[in-house]
Amino acid sequence: MPTYRVLVRGKFDKPTQAVRERLLSNAGSAALSEMVFSETGSLTYSPHLGGFSFRVAVEVPAGEDATQRAHDHAELMAMELLDRESYPYRDLTVSSTCMDDVKVNRR
């Protein structure tokens, strides 16, 4: 099964003052080690609360539509996290890299 590193980007959509305060209390608290592509995913954003990114590593069955399935799965994971935390969002975009296609140059 191919592994995809998927990046879901979006914007916060007019969060209430209470949500802004909660977001700001968590902004910048993520360690560099948490900003990796993991199976559970990680949400990162800056203190100005403009946009955010959700990074996740996804394994999907091989096939013609593997990339689309990886995108759909990652986007759903991001939306579930944002909804669970009551973070309003808009303008989601998804991009990915299939790690099986990455060449490693050995010296």
C-alpha positions as CSV (number, residue, x, y, z in Angstrom):
1,M,0.0,0.0,0.0
2,P,1.5,3.4,-1.0
3,T,2.0,6.0,1.7
4,Y,1.1,9.6,1.0
5,R,2.2,12.7,2.9
6,V,-0.8,14.9,2.6
7,L,-1.0,18.6,3.4
8,V,-4.5,20.1,4.0
9,R,-4.5,23.9,4.1
10,G,-7.3,26.3,4.9
11,K,-8.3,29.5,6.6
12,F,-10.1,30.1,9.9
13,D,-13.5,31.5,9.1
14,K,-14.4,34.3,11.6
15,P,-13.8,32.5,14.9
16,T,-15.7,33.9,17.9
17,Q,-13.7,35.7,20.6
18,A,-13.8,32.5,22.8
19,V,-12.5,30.4,19.9
20,R,-9.8,33.0,19.1
21,E,-8.6,32.9,22.7
22,R,-8.5,29.1,22.7
23,L,-6.6,29.1,19.4
24,L,-4.1,31.8,20.7
25,S,-3.5,29.9,23.9
26,N,-2.4,26.9,21.8
27,A,-0.6,28.9,19.0
28,G,3.1,28.2,18.9
29,S,3.0,25.6,21.6
30,A,3.6,22.8,19.1
31,A,7.1,21.5,19.3
32,L,8.9,21.0,16.0
33,S,8.6,17.3,16.5
34,E,4.8,17.6,16.3
35,M,4.9,19.3,12.9
36,V,5.6,16.1,11.1
37,F,3.5,14.0,8.9
38,S,2.1,11.4,11.3
39,E,-0.7,8.9,11.1
40,T,-2.8,10.9,13.5
41,G,-2.0,14.2,11.8
42,S,-0.9,17.6,13.2
43,L,-2.6,21.0,13.0
44,T,-0.3,24.1,12.9
45,Y,-1.1,27.8,12.5
46,S,0.5,31.1,13.4
47,P,-0.7,33.5,16.1
48,H,-2.3,35.9,13.5
49,L,-4.9,33.1,12.9
50,G,-5.1,33.6,9.2
51,G,-4.5,30.1,7.8
52,F,-3.6,26.7,9.1
53,S,-2.1,23.5,7.8
54,F,-2.9,19.9,8.7
55,R,-0.2,17.3,8.0
56,V,-0.9,13.6,7.9
57,A,0.6,10.4,6.5
58,V,-2.0,8.2,4.9
59,E,-1.7,4.7,3.5
60,V,-4.2,3.7,0.9
61,P,-4.7,0.6,-1.3
62,A,-2.8,0.9,-4.6
63,G,-4.8,1.7,-7.7
64,E,-5.6,4.4,-10.2
65,D,-7.5,6.5,-7.6
66,A,-5.0,6.1,-4.8
67,T,-4.1,9.8,-4.8
68,Q,-7.7,10.9,-4.6
69,R,-8.5,8.4,-1.8
70,A,-5.5,9.8,0.1
71,H,-6.7,13.4,-0.4
72,D,-10.3,12.5,0.6
73,H,-9.2,10.7,3.7
74,A,-6.8,13.5,4.9
75,E,-9.4,16.2,4.2
76,L,-12.0,14.2,6.2
77,M,-9.5,13.8,9.1
78,A,-8.8,17.6,9.0
79,M,-12.5,18.5,9.0
80,E,-13.3,16.1,11.8
81,L,-10.5,17.6,13.9
82,L,-11.6,21.2,13.2
83,D,-15.3,20.4,13.8
84,R,-14.5,18.5,17.1
85,E,-12.6,21.6,18.3
86,S,-15.3,24.0,17.0
87,Y,-12.8,25.8,14.8
88,P,-14.6,27.4,11.9
89,Y,-12.8,27.0,8.6
90,R,-13.1,27.6,4.9
91,D,-11.1,27.3,1.6
92,L,-9.6,23.8,2.1
93,T,-7.0,22.7,-0.4
94,V,-5.2,19.4,-0.5
95,S,-1.8,18.5,-1.9
96,S,0.3,15.3,-1.5
97,T,3.4,13.4,-2.2
98,C,3.5,9.7,-2.7
99,M,6.5,8.5,-0.8
100,D,6.8,5.4,-3.1
101,D,7.6,7.8,-5.9
102,V,10.3,9.7,-4.1
103,K,13.8,8.9,-5.3
104,V,16.7,8.8,-2.8
105,N,20.0,9.9,-4.1
106,R,22.8,7.9,-2.5
107,R,26.3,9.1,-2.6
